[in-house]
């Protein structure tokens, strides 16, 4: 690690081994919350609550949306709406600090309120690969967006286990 200039400062494990002890509780790994006891991952959703009278502008919306760190794609279905809002703001030529019209503010506020419902959504970190494992890829597109997700499906005993590996979405580019 030192040859690559990586300064290893901490170590977390949910399994006891020779060089580490078993840890418990939640820990943050690259912006994702890892529950060491249940071996699950969840995204941090801790947007600042907008108080009455907060001026909603393009800067605030972009800052809030960019605060959402989801490298696996657990929140992919919910991240499309704010991307569309931002794209609409670019088309409308609002300045960074200009107060936005109520129609935009209402769309954004509704999305923000719904995001709090997802703060407890977890994803199992364990992926079972065996001779029955199948990789499933789903892709979809429409006029305004496209998305893809990858799952692994494995037979474990008498049941099937399906685990999300990765998901991603994009808004369709604007035609100039």
Contact map, one row per residue, 1 for C-alpha under 8 A:
11111111000000000000000000000000000000000000000000000000000000000000000000000000000000000000000000000000000000000000000000000000000000000000000000000000000000000000000000000000
11111110000000000000000000000000000000000000000000000000000000000000000000000000000000000000000000000000000000000000000000000000000000000000000000000000000000000000000000000000
11111100000000000000000000000000000000000000000000000000000000000000000000000000000000000000000000000000000000000000000000000000000000000000000000000000000000000000000000000000
11111100000000000000000000000000000000000000000000000000000000000000000000000000000000000000000000000000000000000000000000000000000000000000000000000000000000000000000000000000
11111110000000000000000000000000000000000000000000000000000000000000000000000000000000000000000000000000000000000000000000000000000000000000000000000000000000000000000000000000
11111111000000000000000000000000000000000000000000000000000000000000000000000000000000000000000000000000000000000000000000000000000000000000000000000000000000000000000000000000
11001111100000000000000000000000000000000000000000000000000000000000000000000000000000000000000000000000000000000000000000000000000000000000000000000000000000000000000000000000
10000111111000000000000000000000000000000000000000000000000000000000000000000000000000000000000000000000000000000000000000000000000000000000000000000000000000000000000000000000
00000011111000000000000000000000000000000000000000000000000000000000000000000000000000000000000000000000000000000000000000000000000000000000000000000000000000000000000000000000
00000001111100000000000000000000000000000000000000000000000000000000000000000000000000000000000000000000000000000000000000000000000000000000000000000000000000000000000000000000
00000001111110000001000000000000000000000000000000000000000000000000000000000000000000000000000000000000000000000000000000000000000000000000000000000000000000000000000000000000
00000000011111000000011000100000000000000000000000000000000000000000000000000000000000000000000000000000000000000000000000000000000000000000000000000000000000000000000000000000
00000000001111110001111000000000000100000000000000000000000000000000000000000000000000000000000000000000000000000000000000000000000000000000000000000000000000000000000000000000
00000000000111110000011100000000000110100000000000000000000000000000000000000000000000000000000000000000000000000000000000000000000000000000000000000000000000000000000000000000
00000000000011111000111000000000000000000000000000000000000000000000000000000000000000000000000000000000000000000000000000000000000000000000000000000000000000000000000000000000
00000000000011111101110000000000000000000000000000000000000000000000000000000000000000000000000000000000000000000000000000000000000000000000000000000000000000000000000000000000
00000000000000111111110000000000000000000000000000000000000000000000000000000000000000000000000000000000000000000000000000000000000000000000000000000000000000000000000000000000
00000000000000011111100000000000000000000000000000000000000000000000000000000000000000000000000000000000000000000000000000000000000000000000000000000000000000000000000000000000
00000000000000001111100000000000000000000000000000000000000000000000000000000000000000000000000000000000000000000000000000000000000000000000000000000000000000000000000000000000
00000000001010011111110000000000000000000000000000000000000000000000000000000000000000000000000000000000000000000000000000000000000000000000000000000000000000000000000000000000
00000000000010111111111000000000000000000000000000000000000000000000000000000000000000000000000000000000000000000000000000000000000000000000000000000000000000000000000000000000
00000000000111111001111100000000000000000000000000000000000000000000000000000000000000000000000000000000000000000000000000000000000000000000000000000000000000000000000000000000
00000000000111100000111110000000000100000000000000000000000000000000000000000000000000000000000000000000000000000000000000000000000000000000000000000000000000000000000000000000
00000000000001000000011111000000001110000000000000000000000000000000000000000000000000000000000000000000000000000000000000000000000000000000000000000000000000000000000000000000
00000000000000000000001111100000001110000000000000000000000000000000000000000000000000000000000000000000000000000000000000000000000000000000000000000000000000000000000000000000
00000000000000000000000111110000111100000000000000000000000000000000000000000000000000000000000000000000000000000000000000000000000000000000000000000000000000000000000000000000
00000000000100000000000011111000111100000000000000000000000000000000000000000000000000000000000000000000000000000000000000000000000000000000000000000000000000000000000000000000
00000000000000000000000001111111110000000000000000000000000000000000000000000000000000000000000000000000000000000000000000000000000000000000000000000000000000000000000000000000
00000000000000000000000000111111110000000000000000000000000000000000000000000000000000000000000000000000000000000000000000000000000000000000000000000000000000000000000000000000
00000000000000000000000000011111000000000000000000000000000000000000000000000000000000000000000000000000000000000000000000000000000000000000000000000000000000000000000000000000
00000000000000000000000000011111100000000011000000000000000000000000100000000000000000000000000000000000000000000000000000000000000000000000000000000000000000000000000000000000
00000000000000000000000000011111110000001111000000000000000000000000110000000000000000000000000000000000000000000000000000000000000000000000000000000000000000000000000000000000
00000000000000000000000001111011111000001111000000000000000000000000000000000000000000000000000000000000000000000000000000000000000000000000000000000000000000000000000000000000
00000000000000000000000001111001111100111100000000000000000000000000000000000000000000000000000000000000000000000000000000000000000000000000000000000000000000000000000000000000
00000000000000000000000111100000111111111000000000000000000000000000000000000000000000000000000000000000000000000000000000000000000000000000000000000000000000000000000000000000
00000000000011000000001111100000011111110000000000000000000000000000000000000000000000000000000000000000000000000000000000000000000000000000000000000000000000000000000000000000
00000000000001000000000110000000001111100000000000000000000000000000000000000000000000000000000000000000000000000000000000000000000000000000000000000000000000000000000000000000
00000000000000000000000000000000001111110000000000000000000000000000000000000000000000000000000000000000000000000000000000000000000000000000000000000000000000000000000000000000
00000000000001000000000000000000011111111000000000000000000000000000000000000000000000000000000000000000000000000000000000011100000000000000000000000000000000000000000000000000
00000000000000000000000000000000011101111100000000000000000000000000000000000000000000000000000000000000000000000000000001111100000000000000000000000000000000000000000000000000
00000000000000000000000000000001111000111110000000000000000000000000000000000000000000000000000000000000000000000000000001111000000000000000000000000000000000000000000000000000
00000000000000000000000000000001110000011111000000000000000000000000000000000000000000000000000000000000000000000000001111100000000000000000000000000000000000000000000000000000
00000000000000000000000000000011100000001111100000000000000000000000110001000000000000000000000000000000000000000000001011000000000000000000000000000000000000000000000000000000
00000000000000000000000000000011100000000111110000000000000000000001100000000000000000000000000000000000000000000000001000000000000000000000000000000000000000000000000000000000
00000000000000000000000000000000000000000011111000000000000000000001000000000000000000000000000000000000000000000011011000000000000000000000000000000000000000000000000000000000
00000000000000000000000000000000000000000001111100000000000000000000000000000000000000000000000000000000000000000000000000000000000000000000000000000000000000000000000000000000
00000000000000000000000000000000000000000000111110000000000000010010000000000000000000000000000000000000000000000000000000000000000000000000000000000000000000000000000000000000
00000000000000000000000000000000000000000000011111000000000000000000000000000000000000000000000000000000000000000000000000000000000000000000000000000000000000000000000000000000
00000000000000000000000000000000000000000000001111100000000000000000000000000000000000000000000000000000000000000000000000000000000000000000000000000000000000000000000000000000
00000000000000000000000000000000000000000000000111110100000000000000000000000000000000000000000000000000000000000000000000000000000000000000000000000000000000000000000000000000
00000000000000000000000000000000000000000000000011111100000000000000000000000000000000000000000000000000000000000000000000000000000000000000000000000000000000000000000000000000
00000000000000000000000000000000000000000000000001111100000000000000000000000000000000000000000000000000000000000000000000000000000000000000000000000000000000000000000000000000
00000000000000000000000000000000000000000000000000111110000000000000000000000000000000000000000000000000000000000000000000000000000000000000000000000000000000000000000000000000
00000000000000000000000000000000000000000000000001111111000000000000000000000000000000000000000000000000000000000000000000000000000000000000000000000000000000000000000000000000
00000000000000000000000000000000000000000000000000001111100000000000000000000000000000000000000000100000000000000000000000000000000000000000000000000000000000000000000000000000
00000000000000000000000000000000000000000000000000000111110110000000000000000000000000000000000000110000100000000000000000000000000000000000000000000000000000000000000000000000
00000000000000000000000000000000000000000000000000000011111110000000000000000000000000000000000111110000000000000000000000000000000000000000000000000000000000000000000000000000
00000000000000000000000000000000000000000000000000000001111111000000000000000000000001001000011111010000000000000000000000000000000000000000000000000000000000000000000000000000
00000000000000000000000000000000000000000000000000000000111111100000000000000000000000000000000110000000000000000000000000000000000000000000000000000000000000000000000000000000
00000000000000000000000000000000000000000000000000000001111111110000000000000000000000000000000000000000000000000000000000000000000000000000000000000000000000000000000000000000
00000000000000000000000000000000000000000000000000000001111111111000000000000000010001000000000000000000000100000000000000000000000000000000000000000000000000000000000000000000
00000000000000000000000000000000000000000000000000000000011111111100000000000000000001000000000000000000000000000000000000000000000000000000000000000000000000000000000000000000
00000000000000000000000000000000000000000000000000000000001111111110000000000000000000000000000000000000000000000000000000000000000000000000000000000000000000000000000000000000
00000000000000000000000000000000000000000000001000000000000111111111000000000000000000000000000000000000000000000000000000000000000000000000000000000000000000000000000000000000
00000000000000000000000000000000000000000000000000000000000011111111000000000000010000000000000000000000000000000000000000000000000000000000000000000000000000000000000000000000
00000000000000000000000000000000000000000000000000000000000001111111100000000000000000000000000000000000000000000000000000000000000000000000000000000000000000000000000000000000
00000000000000000000000000000000000000000000001000000000000000111111100000000000000000000000000000000000000000000000000000000000000000000000000000000000000000000000000000000000
00000000000000000000000000000000000000000001100000000000000000011111110000000000000000000000000000000000000000000000000000000000000000000000000000000000000000000000000000000000
00000000000000000000000000000011000000000011000000000000000000000111111000000000000000000000000000000000000000000000000000000000000000000000000000000000000000000000000000000000
00000000000000000000000000000001000000000010000000000000000000000001111111110000000000000000000000000000000000000000000000000000000000000000000000000000000000000000000000000000
00000000000000000000000000000000000000000000000000000000000000000000111110000000000000000000000000000000000000000000000000000000000000000000000000000000000000000000000000000000
00000000000000000000000000000000000000000000000000000000000000000000011111000000000000000000000000000000000000000000000000000000000000000000000000000000000000000000111000000000
00000000000000000000000000000000000000000000000000000000000000000000011111110000000000000000000000000000000000000000000000000000000000000000000000000000000000000000011100000000
00000000000000000000000000000000000000000010000000000000000000000000010111111000000000000000000000000000000000000000000000100000000000000000000000000000000000000001011000000000
00000000000000000000000000000000000000000000000000000000000000000000010011111110000000000000000000000000000000000000000000000000000000000000000000000000000000000000000000000000
00000000000000000000000000000000000000000000000000000000000000000000010011111111000000000000000000000000000000000000000000000000000000000000000000000000000000000000001110000000
00000000000000000000000000000000000000000000000000000000000000000000000001111111000000000000000000000000000000000000000000000000000000000000000000000000000000000000000010000000
00000000000000000000000000000000000000000000000000000000000000000000000000111111100000000000000000000000000000000010000000000000000000000000000000000000000000000000000000000000
00000000000000000000000000000000000000000000000000000000000000000000000000111111111000000000000000000000000000000000000000000000000000000000000000000000000000000000000000000000
00000000000000000000000000000000000000000000000000000000000000000000000000011111111100000000000000000000000000000000000000000000000000000000000010000000000000000000000011100000
00000000000000000000000000000000000000000000000000000000000000000000000000000111111110000000000000000000000000100000000000000000000000000000000000000000000000000000000000000000
00000000000000000000000000000000000000000000000000000000000010001000000000000011111111000000000000000000000100100000000000000000000000000000000000000000000000000000000000000000
00000000000000000000000000000000000000000000000000000000000000000000000000000011111111100000000000000000000000000000000000000000000000000000000000000000000000000000000000100000
00000000000000000000000000000000000000000000000000000000000000000000000000000001111111110000000000000000000000000000000000000000000000000000000000000000000000000000000000100000
00000000000000000000000000000000000000000000000000000000000000000000000000000000111111111000000000000001001100000000000000000000000000000000000000000000000000000000000000000000
00000000000000000000000000000000000000000000000000000000010011000000000000000000011111111100000000000000000000000000000000000000000000000000000000000000000000000000000000000000
00000000000000000000000000000000000000000000000000000000000000000000000000000000001111111110000000000000000000000000000000000000000000000000000000000000000000000000000000000000
00000000000000000000000000000000000000000000000000000000000000000000000000000000000111111111000000000000000000000000000000000000000000000000000000000000000000000000000000000000
00000000000000000000000000000000000000000000000000000000010000000000000000000000000011111111110000000000000000000000000000000000000000000000000000000000000000000000000000000000
00000000000000000000000000000000000000000000000000000000000000000000000000000000000001111111110000000000000000000000000000000000000000000000000000000000000000000000000000000000
00000000000000000000000000000000000000000000000000000000000000000000000000000000000000111111100000000000000000000000000000000000000000000000000000000000000000000000000000000000
00000000000000000000000000000000000000000000000000000000000000000000000000000000000000011111110000000000000000000000000000000000000000000000000000000000000000000000000000000000
00000000000000000000000000000000000000000000000000000000000000000000000000000000000000001111111000000000000000000000000000000000000000000000000000000000000000000000000000000000
00000000000000000000000000000000000000000000000000000000010000000000000000000000000000001101111101010000000000000000000000000000000000000000000000000000000000000000000000000000
00000000000000000000000000000000000000000000000000000000010000000000000000000000000000000000111111000000000000000000000000000000000000000000000000000000000000000000000000000000
00000000000000000000000000000000000000000000000000000000111000000000000000000000000000000000011111000000000000000000000000000000000000000000000000000000000000000000000000000000
00000000000000000000000000000000000000000000000000000000111000000000000000000000000000000000001111100000000000000000000000000000000000000000000000000000000000000000000000000000
00000000000000000000000000000000000000000000000000000000110000000000000000000000000000000000011111110000000000000000000000000000000000000000000000000000000000000000000000000000
00000000000000000000000000000000000000000000000000000011100000000000000000000000000000000000000011111000000000000000000000000000000000000000000000000000000000000000000000000000
00000000000000000000000000000000000000000000000000000001110000000000000000000000000000000000010001111101100000000000000000000000000000000000000000000000000000000000000000000000
00000000000000000000000000000000000000000000000000000000000000000000000000000000000000000000000000111111100000000000000000000000000000000000000000000000000000000000000000000000
00000000000000000000000000000000000000000000000000000000000000000000000000000000000000000000000000011111110000000000000000000000000000000000000000000000000000000000000000000000
00000000000000000000000000000000000000000000000000000000000000000000000000000000000000000000000000001111111000000000000000000000000000000000000000000000000000000000000000000000
00000000000000000000000000000000000000000000000000000000000000000000000000000000000010000000000000011111111100000000000000000000000000000000000000000000000000000000000000000000
00000000000000000000000000000000000000000000000000000001000000000000000000000000000000000000000000011111111110000000000000000000000000000000000000000000000000000000000000000000
00000000000000000000000000000000000000000000000000000000000000000000000000000000000000000000000000000111111111000000000000000000000000000000000000000000000000000000000000000000
00000000000000000000000000000000000000000000000000000000000000000000000000000000000010000000000000000011111111100000000000000000000000000000000000000000000000000000000000000000
00000000000000000000000000000000000000000000000000000000000010000000000000000000010010000000000000000001111111110000000000000000000000000000000000000000000000000000000000000000
00000000000000000000000000000000000000000000000000000000000000000000000000000000000000000000000000000000111111111000000000000000000000000000000000000000000000000000000000000000
00000000000000000000000000000000000000000000000000000000000000000000000000000000000000000000000000000000011111111100000000000000000000000000000000000000000000000000000000000000
00000000000000000000000000000000000000000000000000000000000000000000000000000000110000000000000000000000001111111110000000000000000000000000000000000000000000000000000000000000
00000000000000000000000000000000000000000000000000000000000000000000000000000000000000000000000000000000000111111111000000000000000000000000000000000000000000000000000000000000
00000000000000000000000000000000000000000000000000000000000000000000000000000000000000000000000000000000000011111111100000000000000000000000000000000000000000000000000000000000
00000000000000000000000000000000000000000000000000000000000000000000000000000000000000000000000000000000000001111111110000000000000000000000000000000000000000000000000000000000
00000000000000000000000000000000000000000000100000000000000000000000000000000100000000000000000000000000000000111111111000000000000000000000000000000000000000000000000000000000
00000000000000000000000000000000000000000000100000000000000000000000000000000000000000000000000000000000000000011111111000000000000000000000000000000000000000000000000000000000
00000000000000000000000000000000000000000000000000000000000000000000000000000000000000000000000000000000000000001111111100000000000000000000000000000000000000000000000000000000
00000000000000000000000000000000000000000000100000000000000000000000000000000000000000000000000000000000000000000111111110000000000000000000000000000000000000000000000000000000
00000000000000000000000000000000000000000111100000000000000000000000000000000000000000000000000000000000000000000011111110000000000000000000000000000000000000000000000000000000
00000000000000000000000000000000000000000100000000000000000000000000000000000000000000000000000000000000000000000000111111000000000000000000000000000000000000000000000000000000
00000000000000000000000000000000000000000110000000000000000000000000000000000000000000000000000000000000000000000000011111100000000000000000000000000000000000000000000000000000
00000000000000000000000000000000000000011110000000000000000000000000000000000000000000000000000000000000000000000000000111110000000000000000000000000000000000000000000000000000
00000000000000000000000000000000000000011100000000000000000000000000000001000000000000000000000000000000000000000000000011111000000000000000000000000000000000000001000000000000
00000000000000000000000000000000000000111000000000000000000000000000000000000000000000000000000000000000000000000000000001111110000000000000000000000000000000000010000000000000
00000000000000000000000000000000000000111000000000000000000000000000000000000000000000000000000000000000000000000000000000111110000000000000000000000000000000000000000000000000
00000000000000000000000000000000000000110000000000000000000000000000000000000000000000000000000000000000000000000000000000011111000000000000000000000000000000000000000000000000
00000000000000000000000000000000000000000000000000000000000000000000000000000000000000000000000000000000000000000000000000011111100000000000000000000001000000000010000000000000
00000000000000000000000000000000000000000000000000000000000000000000000000000000000000000000000000000000000000000000000000000111110010000000000000000000010000001000000000000000
00000000000000000000000000000000000000000000000000000000000000000000000000000000000000000000000000000000000000000000000000000011111110000000000000000000010000000000000000000000
00000000000000000000000000000000000000000000000000000000000000000000000000000000000000000000000000000000000000000000000000000001111110000000000000000000010000000000000000000000
00000000000000000000000000000000000000000000000000000000000000000000000000000000000000000000000000000000000000000000000000000000111110000000000000000000000000000000000000000000
00000000000000000000000000000000000000000000000000000000000000000000000000000000000000000000000000000000000000000000000000000000111111000000000000000000011000000000000000000000
00000000000000000000000000000000000000000000000000000000000000000000000000000000000000000000000000000000000000000000000000000001111111100000000000000001111000000000000000000000
00000000000000000000000000000000000000000000000000000000000000000000000000000000000000000000000000000000000000000000000000000000000111110000000000000001110000000000000000000000
00000000000000000000000000000000000000000000000000000000000000000000000000000000000000000000000000000000000000000000000000000000000011111000000000000111100000000000000000000000
00000000000000000000000000000000000000000000000000000000000000000000000000000000000000000000000000000000000000000000000000000000000001111100000000000111100000000000000000000000
00000000000000000000000000000000000000000000000000000000000000000000000000000000000000000000000000000000000000000000000000000000000000111110000000011110000000000000000000000000
00000000000000000000000000000000000000000000000000000000000000000000000000000000000000000000000000000000000000000000000000000000000000011111000000011100000000000000000000000000
00000000000000000000000000000000000000000000000000000000000000000000000000000000000000000000000000000000000000000000000000000000000000001111100001111000000000000000000000000000
00000000000000000000000000000000000000000000000000000000000000000000000000000000000000000000000000000000000000000000000000000000000000000111110001110000000000000000000000000000
00000000000000000000000000000000000000000000000000000000000000000000000000000000000000000000000000000000000000000000000000000000000000000011111111100000000000000000000000000000
00000000000000000000000000000000000000000000000000000000000000000000000000000000000000000000000000000000000000000000000000000000000000000001111111000000000000000000000000000000
00000000000000000000000000000000000000000000000000000000000000000000000000000000000000000000000000000000000000000000000000000000000000000000111110000000000000000000000000010000
00000000000000000000000000000000000000000000000000000000000000000000000000000000000000000000000000000000000000000000000000000000000000000000111111000000000000000000000000110000
00000000000000000000000000000000000000000000000000000000000000000000000000000001000000000000000000000000000000000000000000000000000000000000111111100000000000000000000011110000
00000000000000000000000000000000000000000000000000000000000000000000000000000000000000000000000000000000000000000000000000000000000000000011110111110000000000000000000011110000
00000000000000000000000000000000000000000000000000000000000000000000000000000000000000000000000000000000000000000000000000000000000000000011100011111000000000000000001111000000
00000000000000000000000000000000000000000000000000000000000000000000000000000000000000000000000000000000000000000000000000000000000000001111000001111100000000000000001110000000
00000000000000000000000000000000000000000000000000000000000000000000000000000000000000000000000000000000000000000000000000000000000000001110000000111110000000000001111100000000
00000000000000000000000000000000000000000000000000000000000000000000000000000000000000000000000000000000000000000000000000000000000000111100000000011111000000000001111000000000
00000000000000000000000000000000000000000000000000000000000000000000000000000000000000000000000000000000000000000000000000000000000000111000000000001111100000000111110000000000
00000000000000000000000000000000000000000000000000000000000000000000000000000000000000000000000000000000000000000000000000000010000011110000000000000111110000000111100000000000
00000000000000000000000000000000000000000000000000000000000000000000000000000000000000000000000000000000000000000000000000000000000011110000000000000011111000011110000000000000
00000000000000000000000000000000000000000000000000000000000000000000000000000000000000000000000000000000000000000000000000000001110111000000000000000001111100011100000000000000
00000000000000000000000000000000000000000000000000000000000000000000000000000000000000000000000000000000000000000000000000000000000110000000000000000000111111111000000000000000
00000000000000000000000000000000000000000000000000000000000000000000000000000000000000000000000000000000000000000000000000000000000000000000000000000000011111111000000000000000
00000000000000000000000000000000000000000000000000000000000000000000000000000000000000000000000000000000000000000000000000000000000000000000000000000000001111100000000000000000
00000000000000000000000000000000000000000000000000000000000000000000000000000000000000000000000000000000000000000000000000000000000000000000000000000000001111110000000000000000
00000000000000000000000000000000000000000000000000000000000000000000000000000000000000000000000000000000000000000000000000000000000000000000000000000000001111111000000000000000
00000000000000000000000000000000000000000000000000000000000000000000000000000000000000000000000000000000000000000000000000000000000000000000000000000000111101111100000000000000
00000000000000000000000000000000000000000000000000000000000000000000000000000000000000000000000000000000000000000000000000000001000000000000000000000000111100111110000000000000
00000000000000000000000000000000000000000000000000000000000000000000000000000000000000000000000000000000000000000000000000000000000000000000000000000011110000011111000000000000
00000000000000000000000000000000000000000000000000000000000000000000000000000000000000000000000000000000000000000000000000010010000000000000000000000011100000001111100000000000
00000000000000000000000000000000000000000000000000000000000000000000000001000000000000000000000000000000000000000000000000100000000000000000000000001111000000000111111000000000
00000000000000000000000000000000000000000000000000000000000000000000000100000000000000000000000000000000000000000000000000000000000000000000000000001111000000000011111000000000
00000000000000000000000000000000000000000000000000000000000000000000000111000000000000000000000000000000000000000000000000000000000000000000000000001110000000000001111100000000
00000000000000000000000000000000000000000000000000000000000000000000000111010000000000000000000000000000000000000000000000000000000000000000000000111100000000000001111110000000
00000000000000000000000000000000000000000000000000000000000000000000000010010000000000000000000000000000000000000000000000000000000000000000000000111000000000000000011111000000
00000000000000000000000000000000000000000000000000000000000000000000000000011001000000000000000000000000000000000000000000000000000000000000000011110000000000000000001111100000
00000000000000000000000000000000000000000000000000000000000000000000000000000001000000000000000000000000000000000000000000000000000000000000000011100000000000000000000111110000
00000000000000000000000000000000000000000000000000000000000000000000000000000001001100000000000000000000000000000000000000000000000000000000000111000000000000000000000011111000
00000000000000000000000000000000000000000000000000000000000000000000000000000000000000000000000000000000000000000000000000000000000000000000001111000000000000000000000001111100
00000000000000000000000000000000000000000000000000000000000000000000000000000000000000000000000000000000000000000000000000000000000000000000000000000000000000000000000000111110
00000000000000000000000000000000000000000000000000000000000000000000000000000000000000000000000000000000000000000000000000000000000000000000000000000000000000000000000000011111
00000000000000000000000000000000000000000000000000000000000000000000000000000000000000000000000000000000000000000000000000000000000000000000000000000000000000000000000000001111
00000000000000000000000000000000000000000000000000000000000000000000000000000000000000000000000000000000000000000000000000000000000000000000000000000000000000000000000000000111
